[in-house]
Amino acid sequence: MASTKTYAPVITGLPHTSISSAPINTVVKRNEDPVIRGSRRFWLDGSVILNGTCIKRTADLDSSLPQAAERWSIEELADWWSKGARNPGALFIEDSVDSWSACLPDPLGGALAFSLNKQGKAFVSTSIVEIVHAAETHGIILEKDPLFQVERLMLGNGGLTPASYKGVHSLEPFQYFVLYGNQIFTKNYKIRESLDSASLYDLFTILRSDVQGAVQAIAETNSQQITAHLTGGFDSRLVLSAVLNLELRDRVNIFCSGPEGSTDRIIADGLTRQYGLQRVDGAGLTTAPTTNMSERLMGALFASGGITNTGPFGREISVPVSAMGGGYGEVLRTFFGNRKITDSLGRLDSSLLISSYLPTANTKSTYFSPEAIANVSSLLTKKFDHLSHLYQDASFIGDAFYTHNRNRYHIGQTSLLWSRVGSRFDPLYSVAGFELARRSTQHVRSANLIGHDLLDSLKPDLLSWPFDYDRFSQDLLQLRNRRELRSWPKNNEKISFVKGLTPECEADSTFLSVLRRLNATEPKLTAAQRKAKVEEANGLGVNFWQVVYKETGQELLSSALEQTNGTALQGTVDIEYIRKLSTASSLNKKQLRDLYSLGGIMSWLSFG
């Protein structure tokens, strides 16, 4: 029997009427029945480790949700969930007697929770697509927000602008939603306060336990295939250290996406031979097979409702795979923290902030309009002012921005999207880890001392094998001694691979239906034409496909311009530059990159 597609729950809140004296709150999750406790119904979106148990679908909640949950207050439910749930995911609750509902994201906010209150009706979901769908059923048509897409172009992700549609808001980390009728209330988890009395050693111990507990729970799940991604980097090796520490190498398959001869592949193969790892030839959570480059470039943007261009294309249904990655490792170290944002007195300086995070703001050749730069600059300054007030430590604000913004809109969102296909886990997810990093100095975060010491406590010899680059930075060497680097033994033994599972897929998607309407042509090349394109790509220093699909990209961009008469990004970019991209017979390296990034965004704004 074919599997059914997984959707996010959505809450619809309506005011009381002459027919019903009580407000109405309804949670709907297509294709999935709730777990019931008394007058309450519970649903899950995403995949979480809940008090040491792997919860991948709503039905899994039944064994972990206490019977007492039927009488707990919403504050008690939120406290239980925030202290027990790890990984991007959210618990939805509907109380049919007291007429309230709630959306409880994971405490670090990896599951983005969106809200809309319009025309006397309220909507909450962890999917912007479901918010839009629910609003449309009530006659409310939402307008796309081009500023979110401009922010993606400037910063690599949204988040300062909370959503890809106007009027939609999102939560910060450590927050949750409660609805009474059409009234939406934002509440705060108390989990950070519960760690106030913990010492740095206590926090490290909890972090270590979180990582071990997550890997153990994932290994014990009933997934047909369990995969851990391995690269030459640090975070994936940190996950591997927990796998080896717990002696789970026979239960966990190792996948490396690097091609033969690449640094990632050389390191993964070396570790495989050294530790007797079991390899798999596929990631498990993979996009639908396609030869259509347009779908590869834009399918995820359409499927996510304009939030991200990474993740499923929208045709993937399900696959019985639990996949682990190194996401959230960046939370333990510095990511943005070394950027200059304060003056000589340690005060936040808006001009330094903008020049550090928005280099396009000071570039005369940029295609962004002054208005767009001013809007994003204002939002960035406002966000950093908020974080400065929240954390009271100027040296931590940049790394707090990573956790509050990029980690959620990129890492967390992608993880959540894949957990509607299979189960995506980030074992390095830890509130204690975040708190440990927050209380550490910038020097400690720059050195990645927390990650180093965590790996050292789990499988210390892994620090002696080569990484993709020297991980013993000058900052780290001031705090820890360098490990003697070992060379890979001479071993040409062939590595065997088990066959990786792939998702069931549908033949069609929203994006492909748009593509058919546009009649965008897929290029077909003769041998001579292919050779010419290779030479052109080499001459420009770009990928082969960027040259081959130039005309297709221009067709899509031209269609998007024609559809909206150039108004989709009006006021945010130089429309004449976009017109040039869509018509020029030759484009340089930067223009080719702009063609595809702007083309995808323009297509979604015009047709998505």
Secondary structure as a PSIPRED ss2 file (coil, helix, strand):
# PSIPRED VFORMAT (PSIPRED V4.0)

   1 M C   1.000  0.000  0.000
   2 A C   1.000  0.000  0.000
   3 S C   1.000  0.000  0.000
   4 T C   1.000  0.000  0.000
   5 K C   1.000  0.000  0.000
   6 T C   1.000  0.000  0.000
   7 Y C   1.000  0.000  0.000
   8 A C   1.000  0.000  0.000
   9 P C   1.000  0.000  0.000
  10 V E   0.000  0.000  1.000
  11 I E   0.000  0.000  1.000
  12 T E   0.000  0.000  1.000
  13 G E   0.000  0.000  1.000
  14 L E   0.000  0.000  1.000
  15 P C   1.000  0.000  0.000
  16 H C   1.000  0.000  0.000
  17 T C   1.000  0.000  0.000
  18 S C   1.000  0.000  0.000
  19 I C   1.000  0.000  0.000
  20 S C   1.000  0.000  0.000
  21 S C   1.000  0.000  0.000
  22 A C   1.000  0.000  0.000
  23 P C   1.000  0.000  0.000
  24 I E   0.000  0.000  1.000
  25 N E   0.000  0.000  1.000
  26 T E   0.000  0.000  1.000
  27 V E   0.000  0.000  1.000
  28 V E   0.000  0.000  1.000
  29 K C   1.000  0.000  0.000
  30 R C   1.000  0.000  0.000
  31 N C   1.000  0.000  0.000
  32 E C   1.000  0.000  0.000
  33 D C   1.000  0.000  0.000
  34 P C   1.000  0.000  0.000
  35 V E   0.000  0.000  1.000
  36 I E   0.000  0.000  1.000
  37 R E   0.000  0.000  1.000
  38 G C   1.000  0.000  0.000
  39 S C   1.000  0.000  0.000
  40 R E   0.000  0.000  1.000
  41 R E   0.000  0.000  1.000
  42 F E   0.000  0.000  1.000
  43 W E   0.000  0.000  1.000
  44 L E   0.000  0.000  1.000
  45 D E   0.000  0.000  1.000
  46 G E   0.000  0.000  1.000
  47 S C   1.000  0.000  0.000
  48 V E   0.000  0.000  1.000
  49 I E   0.000  0.000  1.000
  50 L E   0.000  0.000  1.000
  51 N C   1.000  0.000  0.000
  52 G C   1.000  0.000  0.000
  53 T E   0.000  0.000  1.000
  54 C E   0.000  0.000  1.000
  55 I E   0.000  0.000  1.000
  56 K C   1.000  0.000  0.000
  57 R C   1.000  0.000  0.000
  58 T H   0.000  1.000  0.000
  59 A H   0.000  1.000  0.000
  60 D H   0.000  1.000  0.000
  61 L H   0.000  1.000  0.000
  62 D H   0.000  1.000  0.000
  63 S H   0.000  1.000  0.000
  64 S C   1.000  0.000  0.000
  65 L C   1.000  0.000  0.000
  66 P C   1.000  0.000  0.000
  67 Q H   0.000  1.000  0.000
  68 A H   0.000  1.000  0.000
  69 A H   0.000  1.000  0.000
  70 E H   0.000  1.000  0.000
  71 R C   1.000  0.000  0.000
  72 W C   1.000  0.000  0.000
  73 S C   1.000  0.000  0.000
  74 I H   0.000  1.000  0.000
  75 E H   0.000  1.000  0.000
  76 E H   0.000  1.000  0.000
  77 L H   0.000  1.000  0.000
  78 A H   0.000  1.000  0.000
  79 D H   0.000  1.000  0.000
  80 W H   0.000  1.000  0.000
  81 W H   0.000  1.000  0.000
  82 S H   0.000  1.000  0.000
  83 K H   0.000  1.000  0.000
  84 G H   0.000  1.000  0.000
  85 A E   0.000  0.000  1.000
  86 R E   0.000  0.000  1.000
  87 N C   1.000  0.000  0.000
  88 P C   1.000  0.000  0.000
  89 G E   0.000  0.000  1.000
  90 A E   0.000  0.000  1.000
  91 L E   0.000  0.000  1.000
  92 F E   0.000  0.000  1.000
  93 I E   0.000  0.000  1.000
  94 E E   0.000  0.000  1.000
  95 D E   0.000  0.000  1.000
  96 S C   1.000  0.000  0.000
  97 V C   1.000  0.000  0.000
  98 D C   1.000  0.000  0.000
  99 S C   1.000  0.000  0.000
 100 W E   0.000  0.000  1.000
 101 S E   0.000  0.000  1.000
 102 A E   0.000  0.000  1.000
 103 C E   0.000  0.000  1.000
 104 L E   0.000  0.000  1.000
 105 P E   0.000  0.000  1.000
 106 D C   1.000  0.000  0.000
 107 P C   1.000  0.000  0.000
 108 L C   1.000  0.000  0.000
 109 G C   1.000  0.000  0.000
 110 G C   1.000  0.000  0.000
 111 A C   1.000  0.000  0.000
 112 L C   1.000  0.000  0.000
 113 A C   1.000  0.000  0.000
 114 F E   0.000  0.000  1.000
 115 S E   0.000  0.000  1.000
 116 L E   0.000  0.000  1.000
 117 N E   0.000  0.000  1.000
 118 K E   0.000  0.000  1.000
 119 Q C   1.000  0.000  0.000
 120 G C   1.000  0.000  0.000
 121 K E   0.000  0.000  1.000
 122 A E   0.000  0.000  1.000
 123 F E   0.000  0.000  1.000
 124 V E   0.000  0.000  1.000
 125 S E   0.000  0.000  1.000
 126 T C   1.000  0.000  0.000
 127 S C   1.000  0.000  0.000
 128 I H   0.000  1.000  0.000
 129 V H   0.000  1.000  0.000
 130 E H   0.000  1.000  0.000
 131 I H   0.000  1.000  0.000
 132 V H   0.000  1.000  0.000
 133 H H   0.000  1.000  0.000
 134 A H   0.000  1.000  0.000
 135 A H   0.000  1.000  0.000
 136 E H   0.000  1.000  0.000
 137 T H   0.000  1.000  0.000
 138 H C   1.000  0.000  0.000
 139 G C   1.000  0.000  0.000
 140 I C   1.000  0.000  0.000
 141 I C   1.000  0.000  0.000
 142 L C   1.000  0.000  0.000
 143 E C   1.000  0.000  0.000
 144 K E   0.000  0.000  1.000
 145 D C   1.000  0.000  0.000
 146 P H   0.000  1.000  0.000
 147 L H   0.000  1.000  0.000
 148 F H   0.000  1.000  0.000
 149 Q H   0.000  1.000  0.000
 150 V H   0.000  1.000  0.000
 151 E H   0.000  1.000  0.000
 152 R H   0.000  1.000  0.000
 153 L H   0.000  1.000  0.000
 154 M H   0.000  1.000  0.000
 155 L H   0.000  1.000  0.000
 156 G C   1.000  0.000  0.000
 157 N C   1.000  0.000  0.000
 158 G C   1.000  0.000  0.000
 159 G C   1.000  0.000  0.000
 160 L C   1.000  0.000  0.000
 161 T C   1.000  0.000  0.000
 162 P C   1.000  0.000  0.000
 163 A C   1.000  0.000  0.000
 164 S C   1.000  0.000  0.000
 165 Y E   0.000  0.000  1.000
 166 K C   1.000  0.000  0.000
 167 G C   1.000  0.000  0.000
 168 V C   1.000  0.000  0.000
 169 H E   0.000  0.000  1.000
 170 S E   0.000  0.000  1.000
 171 L C   1.000  0.000  0.000
 172 E C   1.000  0.000  0.000
 173 P C   1.000  0.000  0.000
 174 F C   1.000  0.000  0.000
 175 Q E   0.000  0.000  1.000
 176 Y E   0.000  0.000  1.000
 177 F E   0.000  0.000  1.000
 178 V E   0.000  0.000  1.000
 179 L E   0.000  0.000  1.000
 180 Y E   0.000  0.000  1.000
 181 G C   1.000  0.000  0.000
 182 N C   1.000  0.000  0.000
 183 Q E   0.000  0.000  1.000
 184 I E   0.000  0.000  1.000
 185 F E   0.000  0.000  1.000
 186 T E   0.000  0.000  1.000
 187 K E   0.000  0.000  1.000
 188 N E   0.000  0.000  1.000
 189 Y C   1.000  0.000  0.000
 190 K C   1.000  0.000  0.000
 191 I H   0.000  1.000  0.000
 192 R H   0.000  1.000  0.000
 193 E H   0.000  1.000  0.000
 194 S H   0.000  1.000  0.000
 195 L C   1.000  0.000  0.000
 196 D C   1.000  0.000  0.000
 197 S C   1.000  0.000  0.000
 198 A C   1.000  0.000  0.000
 199 S C   1.000  0.000  0.000
 200 L H   0.000  1.000  0.000
 201 Y H   0.000  1.000  0.000
 202 D H   0.000  1.000  0.000
 203 L H   0.000  1.000  0.000
 204 F H   0.000  1.000  0.000
 205 T H   0.000  1.000  0.000
 206 I H   0.000  1.000  0.000
 207 L H   0.000  1.000  0.000
 208 R H   0.000  1.000  0.000
 209 S H   0.000  1.000  0.000
 210 D H   0.000  1.000  0.000
 211 V H   0.000  1.000  0.000
 212 Q H   0.000  1.000  0.000
 213 G H   0.000  1.000  0.000
 214 A H   0.000  1.000  0.000
 215 V H   0.000  1.000  0.000
 216 Q H   0.000  1.000  0.000
 217 A H   0.000  1.000  0.000
 218 I H   0.000  1.000  0.000
 219 A H   0.000  1.000  0.000
 220 E C   1.000  0.000  0.000
 221 T C   1.000  0.000  0.000
 222 N C   1.000  0.000  0.000
 223 S C   1.000  0.000  0.000
 224 Q C   1.000  0.000  0.000
 225 Q E   0.000  0.000  1.000
 226 I E   0.000  0.000  1.000
 227 T E   0.000  0.000  1.000
 228 A E   0.000  0.000  1.000
 229 H E   0.000  0.000  1.000
 230 L C   1.000  0.000  0.000
 231 T C   1.000  0.000  0.000
 232 G C   1.000  0.000  0.000
 233 G C   1.000  0.000  0.000
 234 F H   0.000  1.000  0.000
 235 D H   0.000  1.000  0.000
 236 S H   0.000  1.000  0.000
 237 R H   0.000  1.000  0.000
 238 L H   0.000  1.000  0.000
 239 V H   0.000  1.000  0.000
 240 L H   0.000  1.000  0.000
 241 S H   0.000  1.000  0.000
 242 A H   0.000  1.000  0.000
 243 V H   0.000  1.000  0.000
 244 L H   0.000  1.000  0.000
 245 N H   0.000  1.000  0.000
 246 L C   1.000  0.000  0.000
 247 E C   1.000  0.000  0.000
 248 L C   1.000  0.000  0.000
 249 R C   1.000  0.000  0.000
 250 D C   1.000  0.000  0.000
 251 R C   1.000  0.000  0.000
 252 V C   1.000  0.000  0.000
 253 N E   0.000  0.000  1.000
 254 I E   0.000  0.000  1.000
 255 F E   0.000  0.000  1.000
 256 C C   1.000  0.000  0.000
 257 S C   1.000  0.000  0.000
 258 G C   1.000  0.000  0.000
 259 P C   1.000  0.000  0.000
 260 E C   1.000  0.000  0.000
 261 G C   1.000  0.000  0.000
 262 S C   1.000  0.000  0.000
 263 T H   0.000  1.000  0.000
 264 D H   0.000  1.000  0.000
 265 R H   0.000  1.000  0.000
 266 I H   0.000  1.000  0.000
 267 I H   0.000  1.000  0.000
 268 A H   0.000  1.000  0.000
 269 D H   0.000  1.000  0.000
 270 G H   0.000  1.000  0.000
 271 L H   0.000  1.000  0.000
 272 T H   0.000  1.000  0.000
 273 R H   0.000  1.000  0.000
 274 Q H   0.000  1.000  0.000
 275 Y H   0.000  1.000  0.000
 276 G C   1.000  0.000  0.000
 277 L C   1.000  0.000  0.000
 278 Q E   0.000  0.000  1.000
 279 R E   0.000  0.000  1.000
 280 V E   0.000  0.000  1.000
 281 D C   1.000  0.000  0.000
 282 G C   1.000  0.000  0.000
 283 A C   1.000  0.000  0.000
 284 G C   1.000  0.000  0.000
 285 L C   1.000  0.000  0.000
 286 T C   1.000  0.000  0.000
 287 T C   1.000  0.000  0.000
 288 A C   1.000  0.000  0.000
 289 P C   1.000  0.000  0.000
 290 T C   1.000  0.000  0.000
 291 T C   1.000  0.000  0.000
 292 N C   1.000  0.000  0.000
 293 M H   0.000  1.000  0.000
 294 S H   0.000  1.000  0.000
 295 E H   0.000  1.000  0.000
 296 R H   0.000  1.000  0.000
 297 L H   0.000  1.000  0.000
 298 M H   0.000  1.000  0.000
 299 G H   0.000  1.000  0.000
 300 A H   0.000  1.000  0.000
 301 L H   0.000  1.000  0.000
 302 F H   0.000  1.000  0.000
 303 A H   0.000  1.000  0.000
 304 S C   1.000  0.000  0.000
 305 G C   1.000  0.000  0.000
 306 G C   1.000  0.000  0.000
 307 I C   1.000  0.000  0.000
 308 T C   1.000  0.000  0.000
 309 N C   1.000  0.000  0.000
 310 T C   1.000  0.000  0.000
 311 G C   1.000  0.000  0.000
 312 P C   1.000  0.000  0.000
 313 F C   1.000  0.000  0.000
 314 G C   1.000  0.000  0.000
 315 R C   1.000  0.000  0.000
 316 E E   0.000  0.000  1.000
 317 I C   1.000  0.000  0.000
 318 S C   1.000  0.000  0.000
 319 V C   1.000  0.000  0.000
 320 P C   1.000  0.000  0.000
 321 V E   0.000  0.000  1.000
 322 S E   0.000  0.000  1.000
 323 A E   0.000  0.000  1.000
 324 M E   0.000  0.000  1.000
 325 G C   1.000  0.000  0.000
 326 G C   1.000  0.000  0.000
 327 G C   1.000  0.000  0.000
 328 Y C   1.000  0.000  0.000
 329 G H   0.000  1.000  0.000
 330 E H   0.000  1.000  0.000
 331 V H   0.000  1.000  0.000
 332 L H   0.000  1.000  0.000
 333 R C   1.000  0.000  0.000
 334 T C   1.000  0.000  0.000
 335 F C   1.000  0.000  0.000
 336 F C   1.000  0.000  0.000
 337 G C   1.000  0.000  0.000
 338 N C   1.000  0.000  0.000
 339 R C   1.000  0.000  0.000
 340 K C   1.000  0.000  0.000
 341 I C   1.000  0.000  0.000
 342 T E   0.000  0.000  1.000
 343 D C   1.000  0.000  0.000
 344 S C   1.000  0.000  0.000
 345 L C   1.000  0.000  0.000
 346 G C   1.000  0.000  0.000
 347 R C   1.000  0.000  0.000
 348 L E   0.000  0.000  1.000
 349 D C   1.000  0.000  0.000
 350 S H   0.000  1.000  0.000
 351 S H   0.000  1.000  0.000
 352 L H   0.000  1.000  0.000
 353 L H   0.000  1.000  0.000
 354 I H   0.000  1.000  0.000
 355 S H   0.000  1.000  0.000
 356 S H   0.000  1.000  0.000
 357 Y H   0.000  1.000  0.000
 358 L C   1.000  0.000  0.000
 359 P H   0.000  1.000  0.000
 360 T H   0.000  1.000  0.000
 361 A H   0.000  1.000  0.000
 362 N H   0.000  1.000  0.000
 363 T C   1.000  0.000  0.000
 364 K C   1.000  0.000  0.000
 365 S C   1.000  0.000  0.000
 366 T C   1.000  0.000  0.000
 367 Y C   1.000  0.000  0.000
 368 F E   0.000  0.000  1.000
 369 S C   1.000  0.000  0.000
 370 P H   0.000  1.000  0.000
 371 E H   0.000  1.000  0.000
 372 A H   0.000  1.000  0.000
 373 I H   0.000  1.000  0.000
 374 A H   0.000  1.000  0.000
 375 N H   0.000  1.000  0.000
 376 V H   0.000  1.000  0.000
 377 S H   0.000  1.000  0.000
 378 S H   0.000  1.000  0.000
 379 L H   0.000  1.000  0.000
 380 L H   0.000  1.000  0.000
 381 T H   0.000  1.000  0.000
 382 K H   0.000  1.000  0.000
 383 K H   0.000  1.000  0.000
 384 F H   0.000  1.000  0.000
 385 D H   0.000  1.000  0.000
 386 H H   0.000  1.000  0.000
 387 L H   0.000  1.000  0.000
 388 S H   0.000  1.000  0.000
 389 H H   0.000  1.000  0.000
 390 L H   0.000  1.000  0.000
 391 Y H   0.000  1.000  0.000
 392 Q C   1.000  0.000  0.000
 393 D C   1.000  0.000  0.000
 394 A H   0.000  1.000  0.000
 395 S H   0.000  1.000  0.000
 396 F H   0.000  1.000  0.000
 397 I H   0.000  1.000  0.000
 398 G H   0.000  1.000  0.000
 399 D H   0.000  1.000  0.000
 400 A H   0.000  1.000  0.000
 401 F H   0.000  1.000  0.000
 402 Y H   0.000  1.000  0.000
 403 T H   0.000  1.000  0.000
 404 H H   0.000  1.000  0.000
 405 N H   0.000  1.000  0.000
 406 R H   0.000  1.000  0.000
 407 N H   0.000  1.000  0.000
 408 R H   0.000  1.000  0.000
 409 Y H   0.000  1.000  0.000
 410 H H   0.000  1.000  0.000
 411 I H   0.000  1.000  0.000
 412 G H   0.000  1.000  0.000
 413 Q H   0.000  1.000  0.000
 414 T H   0.000  1.000  0.000
 415 S H   0.000  1.000  0.000
 416 L H   0.000  1.000  0.000
 417 L H   0.000  1.000  0.000
 418 W H   0.000  1.000  0.000
 419 S C   1.000  0.000  0.000
 420 R C   1.000  0.000  0.000
 421 V C   1.000  0.000  0.000
 422 G C   1.000  0.000  0.000
 423 S E   0.000  0.000  1.000
 424 R E   0.000  0.000  1.000
 425 F E   0.000  0.000  1.000
 426 D C   1.000  0.000  0.000
 427 P C   1.000  0.000  0.000
 428 L C   1.000  0.000  0.000
 429 Y C   1.000  0.000  0.000
 430 S C   1.000  0.000  0.000
 431 V H   0.000  1.000  0.000
 432 A H   0.000  1.000  0.000
 433 G H   0.000  1.000  0.000
 434 F H   0.000  1.000  0.000
 435 E H   0.000  1.000  0.000
 436 L H   0.000  1.000  0.000
 437 A H   0.000  1.000  0.000
 438 R H   0.000  1.000  0.000
 439 R H   0.000  1.000  0.000
 440 S C   1.000  0.000  0.000
 441 T C   1.000  0.000  0.000
 442 Q H   0.000  1.000  0.000
 443 H H   0.000  1.000  0.000
 444 V H   0.000  1.000  0.000
 445 R H   0.000  1.000  0.000
 446 S H   0.000  1.000  0.000
 447 A C   1.000  0.000  0.000
 448 N C   1.000  0.000  0.000
 449 L H   0.000  1.000  0.000
 450 I H   0.000  1.000  0.000
 451 G H   0.000  1.000  0.000
 452 H H   0.000  1.000  0.000
 453 D H   0.000  1.000  0.000
 454 L H   0.000  1.000  0.000
 455 L H   0.000  1.000  0.000
 456 D H   0.000  1.000  0.000
 457 S H   0.000  1.000  0.000
 458 L H   0.000  1.000  0.000
 459 K C   1.000  0.000  0.000
 460 P H   0.000  1.000  0.000
 461 D H   0.000  1.000  0.000
 462 L H   0.000  1.000  0.000
 463 L H   0.000  1.000  0.000
 464 S H   0.000  1.000  0.000
 465 W C   1.000  0.000  0.000
 466 P C   1.000  0.000  0.000
 467 F C   1.000  0.000  0.000
 468 D C   1.000  0.000  0.000
 469 Y C   1.000  0.000  0.000
 470 D C   1.000  0.000  0.000
 471 R C   1.000  0.000  0.000
 472 F C   1.000  0.000  0.000
 473 S C   1.000  0.000  0.000
 474 Q H   0.000  1.000  0.000
 475 D H   0.000  1.000  0.000
 476 L H   0.000  1.000  0.000
 477 L H   0.000  1.000  0.000
 478 Q C   1.000  0.000  0.000
 479 L C   1.000  0.000  0.000
 480 R C   1.000  0.000  0.000
 481 N C   1.000  0.000  0.000
 482 R C   1.000  0.000  0.000
 483 R C   1.000  0.000  0.000
 484 E C   1.000  0.000  0.000
 485 L C   1.000  0.000  0.000
 486 R C   1.000  0.000  0.000
 487 S C   1.000  0.000  0.000
 488 W C   1.000  0.000  0.000
 489 P C   1.000  0.000  0.000
 490 K C   1.000  0.000  0.000
 491 N C   1.000  0.000  0.000
 492 N C   1.000  0.000  0.000
 493 E C   1.000  0.000  0.000
 494 K C   1.000  0.000  0.000
 495 I C   1.000  0.000  0.000
 496 S C   1.000  0.000  0.000
 497 F E   0.000  0.000  1.000
 498 V E   0.000  0.000  1.000
 499 K C   1.000  0.000  0.000
 500 G C   1.000  0.000  0.000
 501 L C   1.000  0.000  0.000
 502 T C   1.000  0.000  0.000
 503 P C   1.000  0.000  0.000
 504 E C   1.000  0.000  0.000
 505 C E   0.000  0.000  1.000
 506 E C   1.000  0.000  0.000
 507 A C   1.000  0.000  0.000
 508 D C   1.000  0.000  0.000
 509 S C   1.000  0.000  0.000
 510 T H   0.000  1.000  0.000
 511 F H   0.000  1.000  0.000
 512 L H   0.000  1.000  0.000
 513 S H   0.000  1.000  0.000
 514 V H   0.000  1.000  0.000
 515 L H   0.000  1.000  0.000
 516 R H   0.000  1.000  0.000
 517 R H   0.000  1.000  0.000
 518 L H   0.000  1.000  0.000
 519 N C   1.000  0.000  0.000
 520 A C   1.000  0.000  0.000
 521 T C   1.000  0.000  0.000
 522 E C   1.000  0.000  0.000
 523 P C   1.000  0.000  0.000
 524 K C   1.000  0.000  0.000
 525 L C   1.000  0.000  0.000
 526 T C   1.000  0.000  0.000
 527 A H   0.000  1.000  0.000
 528 A H   0.000  1.000  0.000
 529 Q H   0.000  1.000  0.000
 530 R H   0.000  1.000  0.000
 531 K H   0.000  1.000  0.000
 532 A H   0.000  1.000  0.000
 533 K H   0.000  1.000  0.000
 534 V H   0.000  1.000  0.000
 535 E H   0.000  1.000  0.000
 536 E H   0.000  1.000  0.000
 537 A H   0.000  1.000  0.000
 538 N H   0.000  1.000  0.000
 539 G H   0.000  1.000  0.000
 540 L H   0.000  1.000  0.000
 541 G C   1.000  0.000  0.000
 542 V C   1.000  0.000  0.000
 543 N C   1.000  0.000  0.000
 544 F H   0.000  1.000  0.000
 545 W H   0.000  1.000  0.000
 546 Q H   0.000  1.000  0.000
 547 V H   0.000  1.000  0.000
 548 V H   0.000  1.000  0.000
 549 Y C   1.000  0.000  0.000
 550 K H   0.000  1.000  0.000
 551 E H   0.000  1.000  0.000
 552 T H   0.000  1.000  0.000
 553 G H   0.000  1.000  0.000
 554 Q H   0.000  1.000  0.000
 555 E H   0.000  1.000  0.000
 556 L H   0.000  1.000  0.000
 557 L H   0.000  1.000  0.000
 558 S H   0.000  1.000  0.000
 559 S H   0.000  1.000  0.000
 560 A H   0.000  1.000  0.000
 561 L H   0.000  1.000  0.000
 562 E H   0.000  1.000  0.000
 563 Q H   0.000  1.000  0.000
 564 T H   0.000  1.000  0.000
 565 N C   1.000  0.000  0.000
 566 G C   1.000  0.000  0.000
 567 T C   1.000  0.000  0.000
 568 A C   1.000  0.000  0.000
 569 L C   1.000  0.000  0.000
 570 Q C   1.000  0.000  0.000
 571 G C   1.000  0.000  0.000
 572 T C   1.000  0.000  0.000
 573 V E   0.000  0.000  1.000
 574 D C   1.000  0.000  0.000
 575 I H   0.000  1.000  0.000
 576 E H   0.000  1.000  0.000
 577 Y H   0.000  1.000  0.000
 578 I H   0.000  1.000  0.000
 579 R H   0.000  1.000  0.000
 580 K H   0.000  1.000  0.000
 581 L H   0.000  1.000  0.000
 582 S H   0.000  1.000  0.000
 583 T H   0.000  1.000  0.000
 584 A C   1.000  0.000  0.000
 585 S C   1.000  0.000  0.000
 586 S C   1.000  0.000  0.000
 587 L C   1.000  0.000  0.000
 588 N C   1.000  0.000  0.000
 589 K H   0.000  1.000  0.000
 590 K H   0.000  1.000  0.000
 591 Q H   0.000  1.000  0.000
 592 L H   0.000  1.000  0.000
 593 R H   0.000  1.000  0.000
 594 D H   0.000  1.000  0.000
 595 L H   0.000  1.000  0.000
 596 Y H   0.000  1.000  0.000
 597 S H   0.000  1.000  0.000
 598 L H   0.000  1.000  0.000
 599 G H   0.000  1.000  0.000
 600 G H   0.000  1.000  0.000
 601 I H   0.000  1.000  0.000
 602 M H   0.000  1.000  0.000
 603 S H   0.000  1.000  0.000
 604 W H   0.000  1.000  0.000
 605 L H   0.000  1.000  0.000
 606 S H   0.000  1.000  0.000
 607 F H   0.000  1.000  0.000
 608 G C   1.000  0.000  0.000
